[in-house]
């Protein structure tokens, strides 16, 4: 279910079998695995020769990329389904304990813990001296590095979608069926784009276009300046995966088991590949190869 990360010839990916796997990026050969006591949907982050990721066992784990052995762990009071964001030599991560945790990346010592009032499954975004993230009760926060609220806005339903930043705007989706664009400094609403159903997919921006999947089965492309729909691409099931733009294509997985390659400007299908399970994680791309996992217990590497 997890989304992979590439670093120095190795693919790191978590699984709902409770393990983090390290695989050779060229051959897929198993290198090592690191066991936890919960499922891993958190995307690993790499920083200064350590791998950081959360688990549903309520811990932030840090392991060596060379041996797969533990460096340190940090405990929260709820399952971690957020992914770590590393900035200013600290790890920012949300937990179902309703807090954002900020932890020293070298020592594992807590620097900050802020109660946001609801489970935090959105991955924090750090831009400048601001931290942006959404929570399960529909609130979206901008915090400073001391944990003080600069501004907040509210969606009608949960926000598990992780935000992205472009053109001094922050974008995020909600289970209420809306894609939001707000001013990054003030939180002032700039526009909203309505989908037919809600989303847990995280948006990505490229070429002044924003791409997002929805539970209505569509992958949407929206102009970030006008909020007008440019195109939509329909699949046979909901799209929980987050799209990624690469060169002149958009890649995204579907719960219908397909990985789709779509022409970026037109929304026309270029190719699709069927796996034997659902795809809920998001693709990554390295050296013109797209990597994605499926609930069929396989990791796939496909030429772009």
C-alpha atoms as one frame of an Amber mdcrd trajectory, in Angstrom:
protein
   0.000   0.000   0.000   2.893   2.350   0.656   4.674   4.734  -1.677   8.314
   4.030  -2.391  11.389   6.250  -2.137  14.557   6.016  -4.228  18.060   6.736
  -2.932  21.504   5.744  -4.197  20.447   2.729  -6.227  17.930   1.385  -3.702
  14.124   1.453  -3.569  12.665   1.660  -0.046   9.002   0.786   0.385   6.726
  -0.067   3.294   4.118  -2.805   3.297   1.005  -3.764   5.189   2.857  -6.927
   6.230   4.576  -4.598   8.765   7.971  -4.553   7.001  10.064  -1.880   5.318
  11.835  -3.373   2.293  15.056  -2.345   0.568  15.244  -3.504  -3.070  17.873
  -3.075  -5.771  16.399  -0.470  -8.131  17.775  -2.121 -11.286  16.922  -5.767
 -10.588  14.292  -5.727  -7.827  16.540  -8.035  -5.813  15.790  -8.141  -2.094
  18.493  -6.477   0.029  16.994  -6.392   3.516  13.771  -5.865   5.425  13.090
  -4.140   8.714  10.140  -5.396  10.799   7.751  -3.202  12.769   4.639  -4.035
  14.772   2.185  -2.335  12.412   1.332  -1.726   8.792   3.414   0.846   6.919
   1.614   3.295   4.628   4.038   6.119   5.398   6.430   6.999   2.567  10.067
   6.765   3.728  12.274   9.859   3.717  16.059   9.812   3.353  18.295  12.252
   5.208  22.019  12.071   5.970  22.335   8.318   5.494  19.246   7.419   7.500
  15.787   6.205   6.458  12.810   7.737   8.315   9.263   6.371   8.228   6.169
   5.961  10.364   4.254   2.793  11.206   0.833   1.954  12.547   2.705   0.628
  15.605   2.656   4.312  16.726   6.383   4.873  16.173   8.646   6.899  13.924
  11.433   4.516  12.919  14.922   5.442  11.769  17.089   2.735  10.213  20.453
   2.469   8.507  20.210   2.120   4.707  23.268  -0.127   4.673  22.231  -2.754
   7.218  18.525  -2.172   7.809  19.262  -1.951  11.525  17.581   0.419  13.923
  19.176   3.792  14.654  16.453   5.118  16.934  12.677   5.168  17.356  10.315
   7.861  18.544   6.997   6.981  20.176   3.663   8.716  19.630   0.282   7.825
  21.120  -1.430   6.778  17.895  -0.852   4.982  14.599   1.247   6.947  12.109
  -0.189   7.137   8.598   1.410  10.474   7.763   4.768  10.531   5.980   7.782
  12.368   7.396   8.910  15.706   5.994  12.467  16.686   6.886  13.451  20.349
   7.061  15.828  22.420   9.181  17.399  19.151  10.434  14.104  18.106  12.025
  11.469  15.511  11.179   7.879  16.769  10.908   5.260  14.008  11.089   1.603
  13.625  12.021  -0.034  10.919  14.127  -3.511   9.632  14.853  -2.901  10.946
  18.390  -4.016  14.323  16.924  -0.568  15.899  17.164   2.131  17.011  14.809
   5.493  15.901  16.172   8.758  17.688  15.402  11.795  15.579  16.216  15.536
  16.211  15.965  16.636  14.163  12.948  19.964  13.178  14.500  18.963  12.303
  18.056  15.250  11.495  18.012  14.659  14.044  20.754  11.315  15.827  20.551
  11.543  19.516  19.723   7.823  20.254  19.496   4.448  18.558  19.854   1.288
  20.439  18.874  -2.283  19.283  19.515  -4.381  19.942  16.400  -7.613  18.465
  17.719  -8.030  15.521  15.329  -5.945  12.699  13.801  -3.207  13.930  11.454
  -2.842  11.734   8.352  -1.837  14.526   6.008   1.917  14.793   5.459   3.233
  18.156   6.695   4.602  20.562   4.102   7.367  22.923   5.205   7.886  26.029
   3.085  10.013  28.870   4.386   9.206  29.189   8.076   5.690  27.799   7.734
   4.295  24.308   8.259   1.095  23.403   6.396  -1.100  20.360   7.057  -4.691
  19.171   7.322  -6.465  17.029   9.920  -9.378  14.609  10.091 -11.956  17.128
  11.333 -11.525  19.201   8.158  -9.274  21.937   9.514  -6.181  23.009   7.594
  -3.406  24.767   9.504  -0.464  27.013   8.864   1.914  26.889  11.849   5.189
  28.613  12.611   8.216  26.675  13.866   7.147  27.274  17.473   3.832  25.576
  16.842   1.796  28.774  16.902  -1.130  28.975  14.488  -0.616  31.630  11.815
  -3.968  30.860  10.211  -6.475  28.077   9.747  -9.258  27.288   7.293 -11.921
  24.610   7.388 -13.173  22.139   4.816 -16.518  20.431   5.302 -14.995  16.969
   5.790 -11.693  15.263   6.578  -8.383  16.264   5.026  -5.977  13.373   4.568
  -4.642  14.727   1.282  -1.152  16.191   1.663  -0.667  19.794   0.537   1.537
  21.144  -2.218   2.884  24.655  -2.809   3.175  26.677  -6.022   2.873  30.333
  -7.077   2.511  31.474  -3.435  -0.549  29.242  -3.073  -1.134  26.061  -1.086
  -3.328  23.346  -2.591  -5.059  20.442  -0.824  -8.006  18.131  -1.347 -10.723
  16.983   1.030 -13.192  14.161   1.448 -15.836  16.877   0.900 -15.107  16.646
  -2.847 -13.274  19.950  -3.196  -9.754  20.848  -4.263  -8.773  24.038  -2.424
  -6.333  26.787  -3.391  -5.492  29.249  -0.600  -3.038  32.097  -0.222   0.065
  30.685   1.480   0.607  33.775   3.653  -2.941  34.545   4.762  -5.036  31.414
   4.192  -7.436  33.512   2.134  -9.440  31.315  -0.237  -8.475  31.844  -3.872
 -10.584  29.184  -5.545 -12.268  25.823  -5.083 -12.695  23.104  -7.661 -15.497
  20.575  -7.212 -15.081  16.902  -8.034 -17.932  14.403  -8.136 -16.741  12.727
  -4.922 -14.114  13.257  -2.244 -10.391  12.693  -2.411  -7.532  11.357  -0.315
  -5.155  11.792  -3.257  -2.511  14.504  -2.930  -2.227  17.104  -5.698   0.854
  17.750  -7.807   1.610  20.877  -9.827   3.460  21.028 -13.157   3.347  23.632
 -15.942   0.689  25.694 -14.111  -1.554  22.630 -14.024  -2.594  20.673 -10.954
  -3.338  16.947 -11.004  -5.365  14.997  -8.442  -7.269  11.714  -8.191 -10.752
  11.261  -6.750 -13.034   8.605  -5.303 -15.285   9.266  -8.318 -12.753   7.322
 -10.431 -11.334  10.314 -12.265  -7.904  11.862 -12.497  -8.386  15.619 -12.862
  -6.213  18.259 -14.482  -7.030  21.829 -13.424  -5.488  25.164 -14.428  -4.058
  26.664 -11.222  -4.652  30.239 -12.382  -8.270  29.994 -13.498  -9.432  26.864
 -11.575 -10.926  25.632 -14.856 -10.945  21.923 -15.632  -8.519  21.166 -18.455
  -9.326  17.465 -18.693 -10.397  14.449 -16.707  -9.422  10.844 -17.243 -11.853
   8.150 -16.105 -10.932   4.819 -14.520 -13.082   1.920 -13.368 -12.668   2.535
  -9.627 -11.669   5.188  -7.129  -8.245   6.820  -7.401  -6.442   7.032  -4.053
  -3.005   7.234  -5.639  -1.417  10.653  -6.098  -0.478  11.512  -9.693   3.077
  12.373 -10.676   4.007  14.462 -13.711   7.153  13.493 -15.597   8.261  15.061
 -18.852   5.085  15.242 -20.966   3.096  12.549 -19.142   1.168  11.995 -15.918
   1.400   8.665 -14.089  -1.133   7.437 -11.551  -2.384   4.178 -10.083  -5.997
   3.124  -9.595  -7.877   0.858  -7.222  -8.864  -0.987 -10.432  -5.279  -2.320
 -10.457  -3.947  -0.308 -13.397  -1.030   2.070 -13.592  -1.913   4.717 -16.154
   0.324   6.862 -18.346  -1.632   9.897 -19.588  -0.601  12.674 -21.967  -0.069
  15.730 -19.760  -1.654  18.388 -21.964  -4.596  16.447 -23.421  -5.515  13.732
 -20.906  -5.285  11.043 -23.602  -4.211   7.551 -22.544  -0.718   6.614 -23.677
  -0.568   3.202 -22.023  -1.816   1.267 -19.039  -0.498  -1.775 -17.208  -2.633
  -4.169 -15.157  -1.496  -5.555 -11.824  -3.261  -8.301  -9.900  -4.314  -6.078
  -7.018  -5.437  -2.563  -6.153  -3.004   0.344  -6.338  -3.412   2.806  -3.477
   0.174   4.036  -3.207   1.701   6.555  -5.564   4.297   6.071  -8.298   7.862
   7.343  -8.221  10.130   7.758 -11.237  13.902   7.397 -11.577  16.002   7.039
 -14.726  12.877   6.817 -16.925  11.508   3.917 -14.871   8.239   4.184 -12.961
   8.046   2.192  -9.718   4.775   1.348  -8.002   3.458  -1.221  -5.546   0.184
  -3.141  -5.604  -1.874  -5.088  -3.089  -0.886  -8.211  -5.048   2.309  -8.090
  -2.904   4.492  -7.031  -5.826   6.582  -3.994  -6.656   6.586  -3.100 -10.356
   9.226  -1.315 -12.441   7.995  -0.161 -15.860   9.609   1.958 -18.589   8.042
   5.391 -18.849
